[in-house]
Amino acid sequence: MNFTNVQLWNALRKKYKSFASLTAEATADLFSEKGWSDISRDNVPALNQFFELSMRVAFQKMDIAKVNTRLIESGLVEVFGTENGGYLQRISMETITPVSPAFINLKDGDSPDPYVVRKPTAKERFFTMNFGFQSLVTIQEYQVKTVFLDEYGMSAFLGGVMAALENGYKYQLELNVFKCIHECINSATHPLQDTQKIELASWTDASVTDAELLDLIAQLQDLATAMETSITQKGFNANAFDTAVSPEDHVVLLRAGIANKIKRQLMVGAYNPDNLTIPFKILEVQDFGGIQHYVDINSTATLLYPHYDNLGAVDGWATSDGGDKAYDLDDEAIYTVDLDANVLAVVAQKGLVFENIKDPYQVIPIFNPRGLYNNYWASAPDTNTVAYDANYDCIEIIKPQS
């Protein structure tokens, strides 16, 4: 009698009990024995259980950690490229207002002066190049060859390493954008105008009411109407640049959880009236870039500072700037404080934050002949820029301050 592999396996394993299930015996045994998740590398058997011969490991898939760059992908951040120069210059041209016509009611002897001087109003602003990045990873390629049986596995591994290296750059870039938002709404150099601060009548953090959610929606709707009905508007940007604006050019950064409360409490969905619709593109965020880390020592909040290893990478926390490492990054004693806790939403014009790339991200390998390894250096020189422009709209929706 010829046995299939599963039949042979079942015949040899008759003495072992299996759980009562409709699942095939071999399948059920396999899941019960091997588990439903990944196994420790220490539990990978070296020998086949039947023939007691060495088993081969077949590479199947490379899982690479991902980084969410939602702010950059939302259209909020404009990207530019320049090749030369040490500073970035932007010029804003004010609208030229009309004068009284000189061609009306002309009389004999009149001589309208066409050569009168009237200069345009132009304002310039400058941005420094402030973003430099570097990271590295070490690979001994001859060692990689001992891990995989085929070139596909080796190339997938090296490709995964390069993707992980670039993820560090993307992560940093997204954090930079959040930092720009925080600096914008808290700037002392370009403080927000009163018309850039919309204060709600009330807000209950523990249990927000329907009326408070309706007020938030109403304020955003009224803001959109103010944009649409203004020929020009200088009240929505810190530099008071007088220009036309529209809701379509803006993104609402909405504190996470509020949108879900609107859906659940106000029953906003596909079949509900338009009067509860927020007329802006919505992007939910956990914070607005103003997170600080503290440790609670005898009920006294102590500010923590990043501690850096010998390469400059953050490896823990210190209780003073430049002090010794006092806490690991994931220490349970550490807690965070949101400096923008009073902010519920930020309505940001697309282009408020911009990135200027003068020297792009690149990876350059260097071989160490003595150590037989390659160092892959990922760099973006500090000739690049991530900044916010106070000529662009930024309106915050905040909790009542009294």
ZALO-807047 format. One record per residue (C-alpha): x, y, z; residue number from 1. Coordinates in steps of 0.02 Angstrom, whole numbers, plus 50000, padded with zeros to 5 digits. Layout:
<pt xx="X" yy="Y" zz="Z" num="NUM"/>
...
// end
This chain:
<pt xx="50000" yy="50000" zz="50000" num="1"/>
<pt xx="50065" yy="50169" zz="49950" num="2"/>
<pt xx="50053" yy="50305" zz="50083" num="3"/>
<pt xx="50049" yy="50489" zz="50053" num="4"/>
<pt xx="50165" yy="50590" zz="50163" num="5"/>
<pt xx="50022" yy="50644" zz="50276" num="6"/>
<pt xx="49955" yy="50465" zz="50289" num="7"/>
<pt xx="50126" yy="50400" zz="50332" num="8"/>
<pt xx="50146" yy="50536" zz="50462" num="9"/>
<pt xx="49975" yy="50497" zz="50537" num="10"/>
<pt xx="50011" yy="50311" zz="50540" num="11"/>
<pt xx="50173" yy="50336" zz="50631" num="12"/>
<pt xx="50092" yy="50456" zz="50756" num="13"/>
<pt xx="49939" yy="50351" zz="50803" num="14"/>
<pt xx="49993" yy="50335" zz="50983" num="15"/>
<pt xx="49986" yy="50522" zz="51008" num="16"/>
<pt xx="49822" yy="50606" zz="51052" num="17"/>
<pt xx="49751" yy="50748" zz="50948" num="18"/>
<pt xx="49623" yy="50879" zz="50999" num="19"/>
<pt xx="49444" yy="50850" zz="50948" num="20"/>
<pt xx="49414" yy="50954" zz="50794" num="21"/>
<pt xx="49352" yy="50949" zz="50616" num="22"/>
<pt xx="49525" yy="51001" zz="50564" num="23"/>
<pt xx="49624" yy="50864" zz="50477" num="24"/>
<pt xx="49728" yy="50765" zz="50600" num="25"/>
<pt xx="49896" yy="50806" zz="50524" num="26"/>
<pt xx="49852" yy="50989" zz="50508" num="27"/>
<pt xx="49786" yy="51001" zz="50685" num="28"/>
<pt xx="49938" yy="50912" zz="50757" num="29"/>
<pt xx="50053" yy="51026" zz="50661" num="30"/>
<pt xx="49970" yy="51185" zz="50725" num="31"/>
<pt xx="49962" yy="51118" zz="50902" num="32"/>
<pt xx="50143" yy="51068" zz="50903" num="33"/>
<pt xx="50218" yy="51211" zz="50807" num="34"/>
<pt xx="50107" yy="51350" zz="50870" num="35"/>
<pt xx="50014" yy="51491" zz="50785" num="36"/>
<pt xx="50150" yy="51621" zz="50784" num="37"/>
<pt xx="50335" yy="51631" zz="50751" num="38"/>
<pt xx="50454" yy="51521" zz="50848" num="39"/>
<pt xx="50618" yy="51560" zz="50932" num="40"/>
<pt xx="50770" yy="51534" zz="50825" num="41"/>
<pt xx="50834" yy="51422" zz="50965" num="42"/>
<pt xx="50689" yy="51303" zz="50929" num="43"/>
<pt xx="50731" yy="51273" zz="50746" num="44"/>
<pt xx="50777" yy="51086" zz="50743" num="45"/>
<pt xx="50939" yy="51039" zz="50659" num="46"/>
<pt xx="50879" yy="50864" zz="50610" num="47"/>
<pt xx="50730" yy="50797" zz="50516" num="48"/>
<pt xx="50620" yy="50705" zz="50642" num="49"/>
<pt xx="50597" yy="50550" zz="50532" num="50"/>
<pt xx="50758" yy="50526" zz="50436" num="51"/>
<pt xx="50867" yy="50619" zz="50562" num="52"/>
<pt xx="50955" yy="50711" zz="50423" num="53"/>
<pt xx="50999" yy="50894" zz="50421" num="54"/>
<pt xx="50854" yy="51004" zz="50368" num="55"/>
<pt xx="50878" yy="51151" zz="50250" num="56"/>
<pt xx="50808" yy="51323" zz="50289" num="57"/>
<pt xx="50720" yy="51404" zz="50141" num="58"/>
<pt xx="50713" yy="51593" zz="50136" num="59"/>
<pt xx="50535" yy="51650" zz="50104" num="60"/>
<pt xx="50508" yy="51833" zz="50142" num="61"/>
<pt xx="50592" yy="51991" zz="50204" num="62"/>
<pt xx="50485" yy="52101" zz="50319" num="63"/>
<pt xx="50550" yy="52279" zz="50324" num="64"/>
<pt xx="50495" yy="52402" zz="50457" num="65"/>
<pt xx="50392" yy="52545" zz="50386" num="66"/>
<pt xx="50380" yy="52728" zz="50432" num="67"/>
<pt xx="50221" yy="52831" zz="50416" num="68"/>
<pt xx="50257" yy="52998" zz="50331" num="69"/>
<pt xx="50077" yy="53058" zz="50325" num="70"/>
<pt xx="50114" yy="53243" zz="50348" num="71"/>
<pt xx="50233" yy="53243" zz="50201" num="72"/>
<pt xx="50116" yy="53140" zz="50093" num="73"/>
<pt xx="49964" yy="53248" zz="50138" num="74"/>
<pt xx="50021" yy="53389" zz="50024" num="75"/>
<pt xx="50054" yy="53502" zz="50172" num="76"/>
<pt xx="50241" yy="53504" zz="50137" num="77"/>
<pt xx="50305" yy="53584" zz="49977" num="78"/>
<pt xx="50471" yy="53518" zz="49911" num="79"/>
<pt xx="50595" yy="53625" zz="49816" num="80"/>
<pt xx="50768" yy="53598" zz="49747" num="81"/>
<pt xx="50912" yy="53721" zz="49728" num="82"/>
<pt xx="51089" yy="53689" zz="49671" num="83"/>
<pt xx="51186" yy="53838" zz="49737" num="84"/>
<pt xx="51183" yy="53972" zz="49870" num="85"/>
<pt xx="51198" yy="53978" zz="50059" num="86"/>
<pt xx="51027" yy="54051" zz="50104" num="87"/>
<pt xx="50852" yy="54039" zz="50033" num="88"/>
<pt xx="50763" yy="54199" zz="49981" num="89"/>
<pt xx="50577" yy="54218" zz="49961" num="90"/>
<pt xx="50492" yy="54377" zz="49901" num="91"/>
<pt xx="50310" yy="54422" zz="49927" num="92"/>
<pt xx="50231" yy="54551" zz="49812" num="93"/>
<pt xx="50089" yy="54653" zz="49888" num="94"/>
<pt xx="49936" yy="54695" zz="49785" num="95"/>
<pt xx="49953" yy="54863" zz="49696" num="96"/>
<pt xx="49800" yy="54967" zz="49736" num="97"/>
<pt xx="49720" yy="55084" zz="49606" num="98"/>
<pt xx="49741" yy="55274" zz="49596" num="99"/>
<pt xx="49623" yy="55409" zz="49537" num="100"/>
<pt xx="49614" yy="55413" zz="49347" num="101"/>
<pt xx="49698" yy="55568" zz="49272" num="102"/>
<pt xx="49603" yy="55555" zz="49108" num="103"/>
<pt xx="49438" yy="55617" zz="49179" num="104"/>
<pt xx="49381" yy="55798" zz="49152" num="105"/>
<pt xx="49536" yy="55854" zz="49062" num="106"/>
<pt xx="49550" yy="56043" zz="49033" num="107"/>
<pt xx="49655" yy="56147" zz="48916" num="108"/>
<pt xx="49828" yy="56163" zz="48986" num="109"/>
<pt xx="49819" yy="56006" zz="49092" num="110"/>
<pt xx="49971" yy="55894" zz="49080" num="111"/>
<pt xx="49946" yy="55728" zz="49172" num="112"/>
<pt xx="50115" yy="55667" zz="49229" num="113"/>
<pt xx="50144" yy="55488" zz="49166" num="114"/>
<pt xx="50317" yy="55487" zz="49244" num="115"/>
<pt xx="50265" yy="55495" zz="49427" num="116"/>
<pt xx="50358" yy="55365" zz="49531" num="117"/>
<pt xx="50260" yy="55235" zz="49627" num="118"/>
<pt xx="50361" yy="55085" zz="49683" num="119"/>
<pt xx="50286" yy="54912" zz="49709" num="120"/>
<pt xx="50283" yy="54845" zz="49886" num="121"/>
<pt xx="50392" yy="54691" zz="49896" num="122"/>
<pt xx="50451" yy="54605" zz="50053" num="123"/>
<pt xx="50588" yy="54477" zz="50063" num="124"/>
<pt xx="50622" yy="54343" zz="50191" num="125"/>
<pt xx="50769" yy="54226" zz="50210" num="126"/>
<pt xx="50787" yy="54048" zz="50271" num="127"/>
<pt xx="50945" yy="53962" zz="50327" num="128"/>
<pt xx="50994" yy="53786" zz="50280" num="129"/>
<pt xx="50961" yy="53689" zz="50439" num="130"/>
<pt xx="50942" yy="53503" zz="50406" num="131"/>
<pt xx="51087" yy="53383" zz="50400" num="132"/>
<pt xx="51073" yy="53195" zz="50419" num="133"/>
<pt xx="51193" yy="53049" zz="50434" num="134"/>
<pt xx="51180" yy="52866" zz="50479" num="135"/>
<pt xx="51275" yy="52707" zz="50440" num="136"/>
<pt xx="51264" yy="52519" zz="50440" num="137"/>
<pt xx="51403" yy="52389" zz="50430" num="138"/>
<pt xx="51390" yy="52234" zz="50320" num="139"/>
<pt xx="51512" yy="52091" zz="50301" num="140"/>
<pt xx="51455" yy="52027" zz="50134" num="141"/>
<pt xx="51552" yy="51864" zz="50143" num="142"/>
<pt xx="51458" yy="51826" zz="50303" num="143"/>
<pt xx="51291" yy="51860" zz="50218" num="144"/>
<pt xx="51333" yy="51722" zz="50095" num="145"/>
<pt xx="51334" yy="51596" zz="50236" num="146"/>
<pt xx="51156" yy="51641" zz="50285" num="147"/>
<pt xx="51070" yy="51615" zz="50117" num="148"/>
<pt xx="51077" yy="51476" zz="49989" num="149"/>
<pt xx="51034" yy="51583" zz="49838" num="150"/>
<pt xx="51068" yy="51756" zz="49773" num="151"/>
<pt xx="50886" yy="51806" zz="49793" num="152"/>
<pt xx="50899" yy="51789" zz="49981" num="153"/>
<pt xx="51061" yy="51888" zz="49987" num="154"/>
<pt xx="50994" yy="52028" zz="49878" num="155"/>
<pt xx="50832" yy="52036" zz="49977" num="156"/>
<pt xx="50930" yy="52049" zz="50139" num="157"/>
<pt xx="51043" yy="52187" zz="50076" num="158"/>
<pt xx="50895" yy="52277" zz="49999" num="159"/>
<pt xx="50806" yy="52267" zz="50167" num="160"/>
<pt xx="50956" yy="52341" zz="50255" num="161"/>
<pt xx="50960" yy="52488" zz="50134" num="162"/>
<pt xx="50773" yy="52516" zz="50155" num="163"/>
<pt xx="50792" yy="52513" zz="50344" num="164"/>
<pt xx="50933" yy="52639" zz="50330" num="165"/>
<pt xx="50825" yy="52756" zz="50226" num="166"/>
<pt xx="50681" yy="52735" zz="50349" num="167"/>
<pt xx="50787" yy="52825" zz="50477" num="168"/>
<pt xx="50796" yy="52974" zz="50359" num="169"/>
<pt xx="50609" yy="52972" zz="50326" num="170"/>
<pt xx="50572" yy="52959" zz="50512" num="171"/>
<pt xx="50683" yy="53110" zz="50550" num="172"/>
<pt xx="50604" yy="53210" zz="50409" num="173"/>
<pt xx="50428" yy="53177" zz="50474" num="174"/>
<pt xx="50480" yy="53228" zz="50650" num="175"/>
<pt xx="50552" yy="53388" zz="50578" num="176"/>
<pt xx="50383" yy="53431" zz="50502" num="177"/>
<pt xx="50296" yy="53404" zz="50670" num="178"/>
<pt xx="50428" yy="53516" zz="50751" num="179"/>
<pt xx="50391" yy="53652" zz="50623" num="180"/>
<pt xx="50206" yy="53646" zz="50666" num="181"/>
<pt xx="50246" yy="53664" zz="50852" num="182"/>
<pt xx="50365" yy="53809" zz="50821" num="183"/>
<pt xx="50237" yy="53895" zz="50710" num="184"/>
<pt xx="50095" yy="53896" zz="50836" num="185"/>
<pt xx="50213" yy="53947" zz="50978" num="186"/>
<pt xx="50328" yy="54068" zz="50888" num="187"/>
<pt xx="50390" yy="54224" zz="50977" num="188"/>
<pt xx="50470" yy="54290" zz="50817" num="189"/>
<pt xx="50313" yy="54271" zz="50712" num="190"/>
<pt xx="50173" yy="54262" zz="50843" num="191"/>
<pt xx="50001" yy="54212" zz="50785" num="192"/>
<pt xx="49876" yy="54352" zz="50763" num="193"/>
<pt xx="49718" yy="54349" zz="50867" num="194"/>
<pt xx="49625" yy="54302" zz="50708" num="195"/>
<pt xx="49732" yy="54145" zz="50700" num="196"/>
<pt xx="49667" yy="54083" zz="50867" num="197"/>
<pt xx="49491" yy="54014" zz="50877" num="198"/>
<pt xx="49441" yy="53977" zz="51056" num="199"/>
<pt xx="49295" yy="53861" zz="51089" num="200"/>
<pt xx="49164" yy="53906" zz="51218" num="201"/>
<pt xx="49195" yy="53745" zz="51315" num="202"/>
<pt xx="49283" yy="53577" zz="51300" num="203"/>
<pt xx="49271" yy="53430" zz="51418" num="204"/>
<pt xx="49419" yy="53313" zz="51398" num="205"/>
<pt xx="49348" yy="53173" zz="51504" num="206"/>
<pt xx="49181" yy="53167" zz="51415" num="207"/>
<pt xx="49160" yy="53290" zz="51273" num="208"/>
<pt xx="48979" yy="53337" zz="51243" num="209"/>
<pt xx="48880" yy="53340" zz="51082" num="210"/>
<pt xx="48866" yy="53529" zz="51096" num="211"/>
<pt xx="49056" yy="53546" zz="51108" num="212"/>
<pt xx="49083" yy="53437" zz="50955" num="213"/>
<pt xx="48953" yy="53538" zz="50860" num="214"/>
<pt xx="49041" yy="53698" zz="50910" num="215"/>
<pt xx="49206" yy="53631" zz="50843" num="216"/>
<pt xx="49125" yy="53585" zz="50677" num="217"/>
<pt xx="49037" yy="53754" zz="50668" num="218"/>
<pt xx="49199" yy="53849" zz="50697" num="219"/>
<pt xx="49285" yy="53753" zz="50556" num="220"/>
<pt xx="49137" yy="53782" zz="50441" num="221"/>
<pt xx="49136" yy="53968" zz="50480" num="222"/>
<pt xx="49322" yy="53976" zz="50450" num="223"/>
<pt xx="49299" yy="53898" zz="50279" num="224"/>
<pt xx="49161" yy="54022" zz="50240" num="225"/>
<pt xx="49272" yy="54167" zz="50293" num="226"/>
<pt xx="49405" yy="54105" zz="50171" num="227"/>
<pt xx="49284" yy="54082" zz="50028" num="228"/>
<pt xx="49197" yy="54250" zz="50048" num="229"/>
<pt xx="49353" yy="54358" zz="50068" num="230"/>
<pt xx="49427" yy="54437" zz="49913" num="231"/>
<pt xx="49593" yy="54436" zz="50006" num="232"/>
<pt xx="49631" yy="54395" zz="50186" num="233"/>
<pt xx="49783" yy="54440" zz="50292" num="234"/>
<pt xx="49715" yy="54383" zz="50459" num="235"/>
<pt xx="49760" yy="54199" zz="50442" num="236"/>
<pt xx="49950" yy="54211" zz="50429" num="237"/>
<pt xx="50076" yy="54284" zz="50552" num="238"/>
<pt xx="50158" yy="54399" zz="50424" num="239"/>
<pt xx="49988" yy="54475" zz="50378" num="240"/>
<pt xx="50019" yy="54439" zz="50195" num="241"/>
<pt xx="49859" yy="54498" zz="50109" num="242"/>
<pt xx="49810" yy="54365" zz="49982" num="243"/>
<pt xx="49664" yy="54259" zz="49928" num="244"/>
<pt xx="49642" yy="54091" zz="50016" num="245"/>
<pt xx="49525" yy="53943" zz="49995" num="246"/>
<pt xx="49480" yy="53790" zz="50101" num="247"/>
<pt xx="49546" yy="53674" zz="49965" num="248"/>
<pt xx="49722" yy="53739" zz="49997" num="249"/>
<pt xx="49719" yy="53688" zz="50180" num="250"/>
<pt xx="49737" yy="53533" zz="50288" num="251"/>
<pt xx="49660" yy="53513" zz="50461" num="252"/>
<pt xx="49778" yy="53426" zz="50582" num="253"/>
<pt xx="49648" yy="53357" zz="50702" num="254"/>
<pt xx="49695" yy="53284" zz="50870" num="255"/>
<pt xx="49671" yy="53096" zz="50866" num="256"/>
<pt xx="49507" yy="53033" zz="50938" num="257"/>
<pt xx="49401" yy="53185" zz="50899" num="258"/>
<pt xx="49348" yy="53122" zz="50728" num="259"/>
<pt xx="49291" yy="52957" zz="50804" num="260"/>
<pt xx="49191" yy="53050" zz="50937" num="261"/>
<pt xx="49105" yy="53151" zz="50801" num="262"/>
<pt xx="49060" yy="52992" zz="50707" num="263"/>
<pt xx="48995" yy="52900" zz="50860" num="264"/>
<pt xx="48909" yy="53038" zz="50956" num="265"/>
<pt xx="48839" yy="53139" zz="50813" num="266"/>
<pt xx="48811" yy="52988" zz="50701" num="267"/>
<pt xx="48905" yy="53069" zz="50558" num="268"/>
<pt xx="48923" yy="52949" zz="50412" num="269"/>
<pt xx="48882" yy="52917" zz="50231" num="270"/>
<pt xx="48695" yy="52942" zz="50256" num="271"/>
<pt xx="48699" yy="53095" zz="50369" num="272"/>
<pt xx="48668" yy="53277" zz="50323" num="273"/>
<pt xx="48802" yy="53389" zz="50252" num="274"/>
<pt xx="48779" yy="53515" zz="50392" num="275"/>
<pt xx="48897" yy="53411" zz="50500" num="276"/>
<pt xx="49035" yy="53400" zz="50369" num="277"/>
<pt xx="49206" yy="53478" zz="50403" num="278"/>
<pt xx="49250" yy="53572" zz="50243" num="279"/>
<pt xx="49437" yy="53536" zz="50249" num="280"/>
<pt xx="49546" yy="53386" zz="50216" num="281"/>
<pt xx="49571" yy="53302" zz="50385" num="282"/>
<pt xx="49731" yy="53222" zz="50447" num="283"/>
<pt xx="49726" yy="53150" zz="50622" num="284"/>
<pt xx="49881" yy="53173" zz="50731" num="285"/>
<pt xx="49925" yy="53119" zz="50907" num="286"/>
<pt xx="50010" yy="53285" zz="50945" num="287"/>
<pt xx="50077" yy="53441" zz="50862" num="288"/>
<pt xx="50262" yy="53413" zz="50892" num="289"/>
<pt xx="50272" yy="53484" zz="51069" num="290"/>
<pt xx="50313" yy="53328" zz="51169" num="291"/>
<pt xx="50436" yy="53339" zz="51314" num="292"/>
<pt xx="50497" yy="53197" zz="51424" num="293"/>
<pt xx="50500" yy="53202" zz="51613" num="294"/>
<pt xx="50533" yy="53087" zz="51759" num="295"/>
<pt xx="50436" yy="53098" zz="51921" num="296"/>
<pt xx="50555" yy="53100" zz="52069" num="297"/>
<pt xx="50467" yy="53123" zz="52237" num="298"/>
<pt xx="50321" yy="53207" zz="52148" num="299"/>
<pt xx="50436" yy="53337" zz="52067" num="300"/>
<pt xx="50436" yy="53343" zz="51878" num="301"/>
<pt xx="50614" yy="53338" zz="51812" num="302"/>
<pt xx="50644" yy="53378" zz="51629" num="303"/>
<pt xx="50744" yy="53246" zz="51536" num="304"/>
<pt xx="50873" yy="53277" zz="51401" num="305"/>
<pt xx="50928" yy="53157" zz="51265" num="306"/>
<pt xx="51088" yy="53062" zz="51303" num="307"/>
<pt xx="51197" yy="53017" zz="51154" num="308"/>
<pt xx="51319" yy="52876" zz="51125" num="309"/>
<pt xx="51491" yy="52902" zz="51049" num="310"/>
<pt xx="51416" yy="52913" zz="50874" num="311"/>
<pt xx="51286" yy="53041" zz="50925" num="312"/>
<pt xx="51137" yy="52923" zz="50923" num="313"/>
<pt xx="51010" yy="52940" zz="51064" num="314"/>
<pt xx="51033" yy="52794" zz="51185" num="315"/>
<pt xx="50943" yy="52856" zz="51340" num="316"/>
<pt xx="50898" yy="53006" zz="51448" num="317"/>
<pt xx="50997" yy="53121" zz="51562" num="318"/>
<pt xx="50931" yy="53238" zz="51697" num="319"/>
<pt xx="51038" yy="53383" zz="51633" num="320"/>
<pt xx="51094" yy="53442" zz="51463" num="321"/>
<pt xx="51254" yy="53348" zz="51425" num="322"/>
<pt xx="51242" yy="53248" zz="51587" num="323"/>
<pt xx="51271" yy="53064" zz="51616" num="324"/>
<pt xx="51144" yy="52935" zz="51559" num="325"/>
<pt xx="51015" yy="52911" zz="51696" num="326"/>
<pt xx="50874" yy="52815" zz="51610" num="327"/>
<pt xx="50852" yy="52697" zz="51465" num="328"/>
<pt xx="50740" yy="52752" zz="51322" num="329"/>
<pt xx="50599" yy="52636" zz="51375" num="330"/>
<pt xx="50615" yy="52659" zz="51563" num="331"/>
<pt xx="50445" yy="52647" zz="51648" num="332"/>
<pt xx="50482" yy="52800" zz="51755" num="333"/>
<pt xx="50478" yy="52914" zz="51602" num="334"/>
<pt xx="50320" yy="53006" zz="51556" num="335"/>
<pt xx="50280" yy="53138" zz="51427" num="336"/>
<pt xx="50202" yy="53310" zz="51434" num="337"/>
<pt xx="50113" yy="53385" zz="51284" num="338"/>
<pt xx="50157" yy="53569" zz="51274" num="339"/>
<pt xx="50014" yy="53593" zz="51151" num="340"/>
<pt xx="49884" yy="53505" zz="51257" num="341"/>
<pt xx="49764" yy="53653" zz="51236" num="342"/>
<pt xx="49765" yy="53636" zz="51046" num="343"/>
<pt xx="49628" yy="53531" zz="50968" num="344"/>
<pt xx="49663" yy="53565" zz="50785" num="345"/>
<pt xx="49778" yy="53664" zz="50671" num="346"/>
<pt xx="49716" yy="53722" zz="50502" num="347"/>
<pt xx="49875" yy="53734" zz="50397" num="348"/>
<pt xx="49892" yy="53799" zz="50221" num="349"/>
<pt xx="49981" yy="53684" zz="50100" num="350"/>
<pt xx="50158" yy="53751" zz="50090" num="351"/>
<pt xx="50162" yy="53813" zz="50270" num="352"/>
<pt xx="50304" yy="53689" zz="50293" num="353"/>
<pt xx="50427" yy="53667" zz="50152" num="354"/>
<pt xx="50580" yy="53562" zz="50117" num="355"/>
<pt xx="50722" yy="53626" zz="50010" num="356"/>
<pt xx="50842" yy="53495" zz="49944" num="357"/>
<pt xx="51011" yy="53560" zz="49892" num="358"/>
<pt xx="51109" yy="53400" zz="49918" num="359"/>
<pt xx="50994" yy="53247" zz="49920" num="360"/>
<pt xx="51001" yy="53092" zz="50027" num="361"/>
<pt xx="51130" yy="52969" zz="49963" num="362"/>
<pt xx="51218" yy="52811" zz="50021" num="363"/>
<pt xx="51405" yy="52792" zz="49993" num="364"/>
<pt xx="51494" yy="52628" zz="50038" num="365"/>
<pt xx="51673" yy="52619" zz="50098" num="366"/>
<pt xx="51769" yy="52455" zz="50113" num="367"/>
<pt xx="51883" yy="52413" zz="50258" num="368"/>
<pt xx="52010" yy="52288" zz="50187" num="369"/>
<pt xx="52074" yy="52239" zz="50358" num="370"/>
<pt xx="51903" yy="52205" zz="50434" num="371"/>
<pt xx="51830" yy="52139" zz="50271" num="372"/>
<pt xx="51670" yy="52240" zz="50288" num="373"/>
<pt xx="51579" yy="52382" zz="50202" num="374"/>
<pt xx="51514" yy="52533" zz="50296" num="375"/>
<pt xx="51365" yy="52607" zz="50205" num="376"/>
<pt xx="51357" yy="52792" zz="50250" num="377"/>
<pt xx="51189" yy="52875" zz="50223" num="378"/>
<pt xx="51204" yy="53063" zz="50218" num="379"/>
<pt xx="51111" yy="53222" zz="50176" num="380"/>
<pt xx="51224" yy="53373" zz="50206" num="381"/>
<pt xx="51166" yy="53518" zz="50314" num="382"/>
<pt xx="51137" yy="53621" zz="50158" num="383"/>
<pt xx="50956" yy="53561" zz="50158" num="384"/>
<pt xx="50810" yy="53649" zz="50241" num="385"/>
<pt xx="50649" yy="53603" zz="50331" num="386"/>
<pt xx="50559" yy="53760" zz="50391" num="387"/>
<pt xx="50391" yy="53845" zz="50402" num="388"/>
<pt xx="50344" yy="54006" zz="50312" num="389"/>
<pt xx="50245" yy="54134" zz="50413" num="390"/>
<pt xx="50170" yy="54201" zz="50251" num="391"/>
<pt xx="50060" yy="54045" zz="50245" num="392"/>
<pt xx="49901" yy="54017" zz="50343" num="393"/>
<pt xx="49904" yy="53933" zz="50513" num="394"/>
<pt xx="49748" yy="53939" zz="50623" num="395"/>
<pt xx="49733" yy="53845" zz="50786" num="396"/>
<pt xx="49574" yy="53785" zz="50868" num="397"/>
<pt xx="49602" yy="53788" zz="51056" num="398"/>
<pt xx="49514" yy="53745" zz="51217" num="399"/>
<pt xx="49445" yy="53889" zz="51322" num="400"/>
<pt xx="49586" yy="53972" zz="51417" num="401"/>
<pt xx="49488" yy="54025" zz="51571" num="402"/>
// end
